[in-house]
Amino acid sequence: MKWKCDFSHIKCELKKTFGVVFLKIISTSLMENKVNLKLKFIKLYKTK
């Protein structure tokens, strides 16, 4: 039973780690998209 408990704990920790990494990836990609959109708007504004 001890081994099973340790295994489930490891799975839980992995899920937490994956969740944090996933959130970081999403937030950074969102920030990049925002910057790209701003740059596009600036370009459009300058061309007008």
Residue frames relative to the residue before (quaternion, step in Angstrom):
aa qw qx qy qz dx dy dz
M 1.0000 0.0000 0.0000 0.0000 0.00 0.00 0.00
K 0.5998 0.5754 -0.3688 0.4160 3.58 1.02 -0.75
W 0.6592 0.5182 -0.3105 0.4477 3.57 0.91 -0.95
K 0.6426 0.5275 -0.3178 0.4559 3.55 0.97 -0.91
C 0.6439 0.5246 -0.3130 0.4606 3.56 0.99 -0.89
D 0.6527 0.5064 -0.3119 0.4692 3.59 0.93 -0.91
F 0.6488 0.5342 -0.3215 0.4364 3.55 0.96 -0.88
S 0.6725 0.4797 -0.3043 0.4743 3.58 0.89 -0.90
H 0.6114 0.5421 -0.3492 0.4587 3.59 1.08 -0.68
I 0.6367 0.5183 -0.3200 0.4729 3.58 0.99 -0.86
K 0.6390 0.5214 -0.3260 0.4621 3.59 0.95 -0.87
C 0.6409 0.5280 -0.3173 0.4581 3.57 0.98 -0.88
E 0.6630 0.5009 -0.3038 0.4661 3.57 0.91 -0.93
L 0.6346 0.5272 -0.3297 0.4589 3.59 0.99 -0.82
K 0.6394 0.5253 -0.3260 0.4570 3.57 0.95 -0.88
K 0.6411 0.5193 -0.3246 0.4626 3.58 0.95 -0.90
T 0.6714 0.5034 -0.3026 0.4520 3.56 0.85 -1.01
F 0.6569 0.5038 -0.3112 0.4666 3.57 0.91 -0.92
G 0.6328 0.5424 -0.3297 0.4434 3.57 0.99 -0.83
V 0.6678 0.4963 -0.3019 0.4654 3.58 0.91 -0.95
V 0.6615 0.5020 -0.3075 0.4647 3.58 0.88 -0.96
F 0.6404 0.5373 -0.3151 0.4494 3.57 0.96 -0.93
L 0.6644 0.4999 -0.3006 0.4672 3.59 0.91 -0.95
K 0.6412 0.5203 -0.3301 0.4574 3.59 0.97 -0.85
I 0.6482 0.5173 -0.3198 0.4582 3.58 0.93 -0.91
I 0.6616 0.5062 -0.3090 0.4588 3.59 0.90 -0.93
S 0.6864 0.4857 -0.3029 0.4486 3.60 0.81 -0.97
T 0.6615 0.4946 -0.3254 0.4604 3.61 0.93 -0.80
S 0.6549 0.4983 -0.3258 0.4655 3.60 0.95 -0.79
L 0.6184 0.5300 -0.3414 0.4692 3.60 1.08 -0.72
M 0.6456 0.5113 -0.3242 0.4655 3.58 0.94 -0.87
E 0.6455 0.5159 -0.3219 0.4621 3.59 0.94 -0.87
N 0.6423 0.5208 -0.3242 0.4595 3.58 0.97 -0.84
K 0.6401 0.5236 -0.3286 0.4562 3.58 0.97 -0.85
V 0.6521 0.5055 -0.3142 0.4696 3.58 0.93 -0.91
N 0.6518 0.5168 -0.3147 0.4573 3.58 0.92 -0.89
L 0.6458 0.5150 -0.3180 0.4653 3.58 0.97 -0.85
K 0.6378 0.5204 -0.3291 0.4627 3.58 0.96 -0.86
L 0.6544 0.5102 -0.3164 0.4598 3.57 0.92 -0.90
K 0.6402 0.5228 -0.3228 0.4611 3.59 0.97 -0.83
F 0.6548 0.5083 -0.3138 0.4631 3.58 0.95 -0.90
I 0.6372 0.5216 -0.3308 0.4610 3.59 0.97 -0.86
K 0.6471 0.5132 -0.3205 0.4638 3.59 0.94 -0.87
L 0.6543 0.5051 -0.3123 0.4681 3.59 0.92 -0.91
Y 0.6575 0.5235 -0.3079 0.4459 3.55 0.94 -0.94
K 0.6757 0.4954 -0.2918 0.4613 3.58 0.99 -0.85
T 0.6677 0.5089 -0.3183 0.4403 3.59 1.01 -0.73
K 0.5937 0.5928 -0.3725 0.3967 3.61 1.13 -0.55
